[in-house]
């Protein structure tokens, strides 16, 4: 082929079910945070609001990473001591 068939996000409509295709597209755009970016850029964001949002996102990602690490530690199998700290 000379050109790319699909450059952007493409959702196929099956059995003329447009509502399902819209839900799939909304889910894709939501996971990639395109809706959030659109909502942020719709209006001007003052610099202090930008700093606040970025700091909040950083703290949230650090918290989520730490929590996921703890959950994976608790969920892992074949531990020597199945309930650490409980004797």
N, C-alpha and C positions, 0 to 999 in steps of 0.2 A: 504494500500500500504506500501511496505517496504521502499521505497525511494521517495524523492521529484521528481515530474515529471519535473518541470521547475525550475531551480535554478537561471538562469540569465534572462535577458530581452528576451521575446519571442514575435515575431510578426507572426501572421498567414497570409499566402498568400491565398487570396480568388480569385477564378476564374482565376488562373494562372497570376494574376496581380502583378508581382514582383516589378514593379516601385512604385506602391502605397504602398506596404509593406516597401520598402526602405525609402520612404518619411515619413511613420509613425515611423519607427525606428530612422531616423535622428531627427525627432521632439522630440521623447522621450529622446534621448541622449543629444540633445541641451538643453532641459528644465532641465535636471539633471546636466548640466554643465560638462559632461564627455568629450566633445570635447575640451572645454576650458582647462581642466586639461591636456588632451593629448598634446595640443599645447604648454602649459607651460612647460611640462616635456620633450618635445622632445629635447630641447637644455638646456644647463646649464643657470640658471638665477642667475645673480650676487646678492649678499646680498642687495645692495642698491636698485636694481630693485625690489626685493621681498618686501622690506620695503615700497617702493613707491607704489607698486601695492596694498599691504594690506591696507595702509593708504587711498588710493583712493577708494578701495572697502568699507571701513568703512564710509568714508564721503558720498559716494553714497547711502549706505543703510540708513544712518541717514537722508539724504535729502529726499529719497523716502518715508521713514516712515512718516516724517513730512508732506510731500506733500499729501500723502494718507489720513492722519488725517484731513488736511484742506479740502480736496475734500469731504470726508465723512461728515464733518461738514456742508458744503454748500449743499450737496445733501440730507441731512436728511429731513424727512417730519414732518408735524405738529409742525413747529417752531412757537413760539409766535410772533416773528418779522421775517417775511420771508426774508427781505433783511437787515441784521444787518449793522448798520453804515450809512444807507441811509434814511434820514428823509424827 
